[in-house]
């Protein structure tokens, strides 16, 4: 039988997944069949993709990439790997969006932010004490390279202005707006819609405080524009930005990116 194992085509006299593991690995190895980690043995055919990885160890590059592909299923992984997504603002929304998209396997990410990591960021942003004082672009790039070394990462340590939107974001499929300030959000959304026809924008509005997570949603107010959040709760005294609702909103934005790259435009 000709099976694909860890990204390689192999001729094996095996009828089940665990037989393949017995021949190529160890009894404790993880076995993934067509994207699903199995606990019980199952039959395999020529069309199946298997990944066999020792627990707690780093596989070779080809095997790791094949594992990521297997978890997403090959056809979906290929579409995501071609995706080009820009993230404008690397705070509570943007840093968490970037981590999710890296784990999802989006192939090309642009990280845009002018600021440094500071202590007040640690309550909701994807940074650590060791990152304090680093540019957010540098700190986040280091994290993403540890999560998924197979994606193309570009950074721009610059403030987004009306006159640099086209230069910064041309060539990307989607922009994730992830700023804190309403005026910065409006500037980017309006400039992108005007200067980059066809690009899709996923913005955010309303994720402060500790109201119900069920109020956070994704809406499509107009063509090429999606907004995630509860659309009401801004950060004010006594109702600041906290990790749970911020990350839920970031999850909505990342999930909308995934849907758009898979050509699903409904919210």
C-alpha positions as a Markdown table, in Angstrom:
| # | Residue | x | y | z |
|---|---|---|---|---|
| 1 | Unk | 0.0 | 0.0 | 0.0 |
| 2 | Unk | 1.3 | 3.5 | -0.9 |
| 3 | Unk | 0.7 | 5.8 | 2.0 |
| 4 | Unk | 1.6 | 9.4 | 2.7 |
| 5 | Unk | 3.3 | 9.5 | 6.1 |
| 6 | Unk | 4.8 | 12.7 | 7.5 |
| 7 | Unk | 4.6 | 14.2 | 4.0 |
| 8 | Unk | 6.4 | 11.4 | 2.2 |
| 9 | Unk | 4.9 | 8.7 | -0.1 |
| 10 | Unk | 5.9 | 5.3 | 1.2 |
| 11 | Unk | 5.2 | 1.7 | 0.1 |
| 12 | Unk | 4.2 | -0.1 | 3.3 |
| 13 | Unk | 2.6 | -3.5 | 3.9 |
| 14 | Unk | 0.3 | -2.1 | 6.5 |
| 15 | Unk | -3.5 | -2.3 | 6.8 |
| 16 | Unk | -4.0 | -0.1 | 9.9 |
| 17 | Unk | -2.7 | 3.2 | 11.4 |
| 18 | Unk | -1.1 | 1.5 | 14.4 |
| 19 | Unk | 0.6 | -1.0 | 12.1 |
| 20 | Unk | 2.2 | 1.9 | 10.4 |
| 21 | Unk | 3.3 | 3.3 | 13.8 |
| 22 | Unk | 4.7 | 0.0 | 14.8 |
| 23 | Unk | 6.8 | -0.2 | 11.6 |
| 24 | Unk | 8.0 | 3.5 | 11.6 |
| 25 | Unk | 7.9 | 4.7 | 15.2 |
| 26 | Unk | 7.3 | 3.8 | 18.8 |
| 27 | Unk | 4.1 | 2.7 | 20.7 |
| 28 | Unk | 3.9 | 6.0 | 22.5 |
| 29 | Unk | 4.0 | 8.1 | 19.3 |
| 30 | Unk | 1.0 | 10.3 | 18.4 |
| 31 | Unk | -0.8 | 9.2 | 15.3 |
| 32 | Unk | -2.9 | 11.7 | 13.3 |
| 33 | Unk | -5.0 | 10.3 | 10.4 |
| 34 | Unk | -6.5 | 12.9 | 8.0 |
| 35 | Unk | -6.3 | 15.6 | 10.5 |
| 36 | Unk | -7.6 | 13.7 | 13.5 |
| 37 | Unk | -5.5 | 12.4 | 16.4 |
| 38 | Unk | -6.7 | 8.8 | 17.0 |
| 39 | Unk | -6.8 | 6.9 | 20.2 |
| 40 | Unk | -7.9 | 3.6 | 18.7 |
| 41 | Unk | -6.6 | 1.8 | 15.7 |
| 42 | Unk | -8.3 | 2.2 | 12.3 |
| 43 | Unk | -7.9 | 0.9 | 8.7 |
| 44 | Unk | -6.0 | 3.0 | 6.2 |
| 45 | Unk | -6.1 | 3.3 | 2.4 |
| 46 | Unk | -3.9 | 4.8 | -0.3 |
| 47 | Unk | -5.7 | 8.1 | -0.1 |
| 48 | Unk | -5.0 | 8.6 | 3.7 |
| 49 | Unk | -2.5 | 11.1 | 5.2 |
| 50 | Unk | -0.8 | 9.9 | 8.4 |
| 51 | Unk | 1.4 | 11.9 | 10.7 |
| 52 | Unk | 3.5 | 10.0 | 13.4 |
| 53 | Unk | 5.3 | 12.2 | 15.9 |
| 54 | Unk | 7.0 | 11.3 | 19.2 |
| 55 | Unk | 5.4 | 13.0 | 22.2 |
| 56 | Unk | 7.3 | 16.1 | 23.5 |
| 57 | Unk | 9.8 | 16.3 | 20.7 |
| 58 | Unk | 10.3 | 18.7 | 17.7 |
| 59 | Unk | 9.7 | 16.9 | 14.4 |
| 60 | Unk | 11.7 | 17.7 | 11.3 |
| 61 | Unk | 10.4 | 20.7 | 9.3 |
| 62 | Unk | 8.7 | 18.7 | 6.6 |
| 63 | Unk | 7.0 | 16.5 | 9.2 |
| 64 | Unk | 5.8 | 19.4 | 11.3 |
| 65 | Unk | 4.4 | 21.2 | 8.3 |
| 66 | Unk | 2.6 | 18.1 | 7.2 |
| 67 | Unk | 1.2 | 17.7 | 10.7 |
| 68 | Unk | -0.2 | 21.3 | 10.6 |
| 69 | Unk | -1.6 | 20.6 | 7.1 |
| 70 | Unk | -3.2 | 17.3 | 8.3 |
| 71 | Unk | -4.9 | 19.0 | 11.2 |
| 72 | Unk | -6.5 | 21.6 | 8.9 |
| 73 | Unk | -7.1 | 19.1 | 6.0 |
| 74 | Unk | -4.9 | 19.5 | 2.9 |
| 75 | Unk | -7.3 | 21.6 | 0.7 |
| 76 | Unk | -8.1 | 24.1 | 3.5 |
| 77 | Unk | -4.4 | 24.4 | 4.4 |
| 78 | Unk | -3.4 | 25.2 | 0.8 |
| 79 | Unk | -5.9 | 28.0 | 0.7 |
| 80 | Unk | -4.8 | 29.5 | 4.0 |
| 81 | Unk | -1.2 | 29.2 | 3.1 |
| 82 | Unk | -1.8 | 31.5 | 0.1 |
| 83 | Unk | -3.6 | 34.1 | 2.3 |
| 84 | Unk | -2.2 | 37.6 | 2.8 |
| 85 | Unk | -3.4 | 39.3 | 5.9 |
| 86 | Unk | -2.3 | 42.6 | 7.5 |
| 87 | Unk | -2.8 | 43.4 | 11.1 |
| 88 | Unk | -2.8 | 47.1 | 12.0 |
| 89 | Unk | -2.2 | 47.5 | 15.7 |
| 90 | Unk | -0.5 | 44.8 | 17.8 |
| 91 | Unk | -2.2 | 45.4 | 21.2 |
| 92 | Unk | -4.9 | 43.3 | 22.8 |
| 93 | Unk | -6.7 | 42.6 | 19.6 |
| 94 | Unk | -3.9 | 42.5 | 17.1 |
| 95 | Unk | -1.4 | 40.4 | 19.1 |
| 96 | Unk | -4.0 | 37.8 | 19.8 |
| 97 | Unk | -5.3 | 37.8 | 16.2 |
| 98 | Unk | -1.8 | 37.3 | 14.9 |
| 99 | Unk | -1.3 | 34.3 | 17.2 |
| 100 | Unk | -4.5 | 32.7 | 16.1 |
| 101 | Unk | -3.8 | 33.2 | 12.4 |
| 102 | Unk | -0.2 | 31.8 | 12.8 |
| 103 | Unk | -1.7 | 28.7 | 14.5 |
| 104 | Unk | -4.2 | 28.5 | 11.7 |
| 105 | Unk | -1.5 | 28.5 | 9.1 |
| 106 | Unk | -2.2 | 31.8 | 7.2 |
| 107 | Unk | 0.8 | 32.0 | 5.0 |
| 108 | Unk | 1.6 | 35.7 | 4.9 |
| 109 | Unk | 1.2 | 38.1 | 7.8 |
| 110 | Unk | 2.1 | 41.8 | 7.9 |
| 111 | Unk | 2.4 | 43.2 | 11.5 |
| 112 | Unk | 2.1 | 47.0 | 11.8 |
| 113 | Unk | 2.6 | 49.0 | 15.0 |
| 114 | Unk | 4.8 | 51.9 | 16.1 |
| 115 | Unk | 4.8 | 51.2 | 19.9 |
| 116 | Unk | 6.9 | 49.4 | 22.5 |
| 117 | Unk | 5.7 | 46.7 | 24.9 |
| 118 | Unk | 5.0 | 48.2 | 28.3 |
| 119 | Unk | 3.8 | 46.8 | 31.7 |
| 120 | Unk | 0.2 | 48.0 | 31.2 |
| 121 | Unk | 0.0 | 45.8 | 28.1 |
| 122 | Unk | 0.4 | 42.6 | 30.1 |
| 123 | Unk | -3.2 | 42.4 | 31.3 |
| 124 | Unk | -4.6 | 41.5 | 27.8 |
| 125 | Unk | -1.9 | 41.4 | 25.2 |
| 126 | Unk | 0.1 | 38.5 | 24.0 |
| 127 | Unk | 3.4 | 39.6 | 25.5 |
| 128 | Unk | 5.6 | 38.6 | 28.4 |
| 129 | Unk | 7.7 | 40.4 | 31.0 |
| 130 | Unk | 10.8 | 39.5 | 28.9 |
| 131 | Unk | 9.3 | 41.5 | 26.0 |
| 132 | Unk | 9.1 | 44.8 | 28.0 |
| 133 | Unk | 10.8 | 47.6 | 26.1 |
| 134 | Unk | 10.9 | 45.8 | 22.8 |
| 135 | Unk | 9.0 | 47.1 | 19.8 |
| 136 | Unk | 5.8 | 45.2 | 19.5 |
| 137 | Unk | 6.6 | 44.2 | 16.0 |
| 138 | Unk | 9.8 | 42.5 | 17.2 |
| 139 | Unk | 8.3 | 40.8 | 20.2 |
| 140 | Unk | 5.3 | 39.5 | 18.3 |
| 141 | Unk | 7.4 | 38.3 | 15.4 |
| 142 | Unk | 9.6 | 36.3 | 17.8 |
| 143 | Unk | 6.5 | 34.6 | 19.3 |
| 144 | Unk | 5.0 | 33.7 | 15.9 |
| 145 | Unk | 8.2 | 32.2 | 14.7 |
| 146 | Unk | 8.1 | 29.9 | 17.7 |
| 147 | Unk | 4.5 | 28.9 | 17.0 |
| 148 | Unk | 4.7 | 28.4 | 13.2 |
| 149 | Unk | 8.0 | 28.7 | 11.4 |
| 150 | Unk | 6.4 | 28.1 | 8.0 |
| 151 | Unk | 4.6 | 31.4 | 7.5 |
| 152 | Unk | 6.0 | 34.6 | 5.9 |
| 153 | Unk | 6.2 | 37.4 | 8.4 |
| 154 | Unk | 6.8 | 41.1 | 7.5 |
| 155 | Unk | 6.8 | 44.0 | 10.0 |
| 156 | Unk | 6.4 | 47.7 | 9.7 |
| 157 | Unk | 7.2 | 49.8 | 12.8 |
| 158 | Unk | 5.3 | 52.8 | 11.8 |
| 159 | Unk | 2.2 | 54.8 | 12.7 |
| 160 | Unk | -0.6 | 54.3 | 10.2 |
| 161 | Unk | -1.6 | 57.6 | 8.6 |
| 162 | Unk | -4.0 | 58.5 | 5.8 |
| 163 | Unk | -1.1 | 59.1 | 3.4 |
| 164 | Unk | 0.6 | 55.7 | 4.0 |
| 165 | Unk | -2.4 | 53.3 | 4.0 |
| 166 | Unk | -2.1 | 52.4 | 0.3 |
| 167 | Unk | 1.7 | 51.9 | 0.5 |
| 168 | Unk | 1.5 | 49.8 | 3.6 |
| 169 | Unk | -1.4 | 47.5 | 2.7 |
| 170 | Unk | -1.4 | 47.1 | -1.1 |
| 171 | Unk | -1.1 | 43.5 | -2.1 |
| 172 | Unk | -2.9 | 42.1 | 1.0 |
| 173 | Unk | -6.3 | 40.3 | 0.9 |
| 174 | Unk | -7.5 | 41.5 | 4.3 |
| 175 | Unk | -6.7 | 44.2 | 6.8 |
| 176 | Unk | -7.5 | 43.5 | 10.5 |
| 177 | Unk | -8.1 | 46.9 | 12.2 |
| 178 | Unk | -6.9 | 46.5 | 15.8 |
| 179 | Unk | -6.4 | 50.0 | 17.2 |
| 180 | Unk | -7.5 | 51.3 | 20.6 |
| 181 | Unk | -8.5 | 54.8 | 19.6 |
| 182 | Unk | -11.8 | 55.5 | 17.7 |
| 183 | Unk | -10.1 | 58.2 | 15.5 |
| 184 | Unk | -7.4 | 55.8 | 14.4 |
| 185 | Unk | -10.0 | 53.1 | 13.6 |
| 186 | Unk | -12.0 | 55.5 | 11.5 |
| 187 | Unk | -8.9 | 56.8 | 9.7 |
| 188 | Unk | -7.8 | 53.3 | 8.6 |
| 189 | Unk | -11.2 | 52.0 | 7.7 |
| 190 | Unk | -12.1 | 55.1 | 5.6 |
| 191 | Unk | -8.7 | 55.3 | 3.9 |
| 192 | Unk | -8.6 | 51.6 | 3.1 |
| 193 | Unk | -12.2 | 51.6 | 1.6 |
| 194 | Unk | -11.3 | 54.6 | -0.5 |
| 195 | Unk | -7.8 | 53.8 | -1.6 |
| 196 | Unk | -7.8 | 50.0 | -1.8 |
| 197 | Unk | -10.9 | 48.9 | -3.6 |
| 198 | Unk | -11.5 | 45.2 | -3.3 |
| 199 | Unk | -9.6 | 44.7 | 0.0 |
| 200 | Unk | -11.6 | 43.4 | 2.9 |
| 201 | Unk | -11.5 | 45.1 | 6.3 |
| 202 | Unk | -12.3 | 43.5 | 9.6 |
| 203 | Unk | -12.6 | 46.1 | 12.3 |
| 204 | Unk | -13.6 | 46.0 | 16.0 |
| 205 | Unk | -15.8 | 48.1 | 18.2 |
| 206 | Unk | -17.0 | 47.5 | 21.7 |
| 207 | Unk | -15.1 | 44.9 | 23.8 |
| 208 | Unk | -14.4 | 46.7 | 27.1 |
| 209 | Unk | -15.5 | 45.6 | 30.5 |
| 210 | Unk | -17.0 | 42.4 | 31.7 |
| 211 | Unk | -20.5 | 42.2 | 30.2 |
| 212 | Unk | -21.7 | 38.9 | 28.7 |
| 213 | Unk | -19.4 | 37.4 | 26.1 |
| 214 | Unk | -22.6 | 36.5 | 24.1 |
| 215 | Unk | -23.0 | 40.2 | 23.2 |
| 216 | Unk | -19.9 | 40.1 | 21.1 |
| 217 | Unk | -20.8 | 39.4 | 17.4 |
| 218 | Unk | -19.7 | 39.9 | 13.8 |
| 219 | Unk | -21.7 | 42.2 | 11.5 |
| 220 | Unk | -21.3 | 43.3 | 7.9 |
| 221 | Unk | -22.6 | 46.9 | 7.6 |
| 222 | Unk | -21.4 | 47.3 | 4.0 |
| 223 | Unk | -19.5 | 45.5 | 1.2 |
| 224 | Unk | -15.9 | 44.6 | 2.2 |
| 225 | Unk | -16.4 | 45.8 | 5.8 |
| 226 | Unk | -16.9 | 43.6 | 8.8 |
| 227 | Unk | -17.1 | 44.8 | 12.4 |
| 228 | Unk | -16.6 | 42.6 | 15.5 |
| 229 | Unk | -17.6 | 43.4 | 19.1 |
| 230 | Unk | -20.7 | 44.4 | 21.0 |
| 231 | Unk | -20.6 | 47.8 | 19.2 |
| 232 | Unk | -21.2 | 49.7 | 22.4 |
| 233 | Unk | -18.8 | 49.2 | 25.3 |
| 234 | Unk | -15.8 | 51.5 | 25.0 |
| 235 | Unk | -13.1 | 51.7 | 27.6 |
| 236 | Unk | -13.9 | 54.2 | 30.4 |
| 237 | Unk | -13.1 | 54.6 | 34.1 |
| 238 | Unk | -14.4 | 51.6 | 35.9 |
| 239 | Unk | -14.8 | 49.6 | 32.7 |
| 240 | Unk | -11.4 | 49.0 | 31.2 |
| 241 | Unk | -10.0 | 46.6 | 28.6 |
| 242 | Unk | -9.7 | 43.1 | 30.1 |
| 243 | Unk | -8.3 | 39.9 | 28.6 |
| 244 | Unk | -11.5 | 37.8 | 28.2 |
| 245 | Unk | -13.7 | 40.1 | 26.1 |
| 246 | Unk | -10.7 | 41.4 | 24.2 |
| 247 | Unk | -9.6 | 37.9 | 23.2 |
| 248 | Unk | -13.2 | 36.9 | 22.4 |
| 249 | Unk | -13.4 | 39.8 | 20.0 |
| 250 | Unk | -10.0 | 39.0 | 18.6 |
| 251 | Unk | -11.3 | 35.4 | 18.0 |
| 252 | Unk | -14.2 | 36.8 | 16.0 |
| 253 | Unk | -11.8 | 38.8 | 13.8 |
| 254 | Unk | -9.5 | 35.8 | 13.3 |
| 255 | Unk | -12.4 | 33.5 | 12.5 |
| 256 | Unk | -13.8 | 36.0 | 10.0 |
| 257 | Unk | -10.3 | 36.1 | 8.3 |
| 258 | Unk | -10.5 | 32.3 | 8.1 |
| 259 | Unk | -13.9 | 32.4 | 6.5 |
| 260 | Unk | -13.0 | 35.1 | 4.0 |
| 261 | Unk | -9.8 | 33.2 | 2.9 |
| 262 | Unk | -12.1 | 30.2 | 2.4 |
| 263 | Unk | -14.4 | 32.4 | 0.3 |
| 264 | Unk | -17.2 | 32.4 | 2.8 |
| 265 | Unk | -18.4 | 36.0 | 3.0 |
| 266 | Unk | -21.4 | 35.6 | 5.3 |
| 267 | Unk | -20.9 | 36.6 | 8.9 |
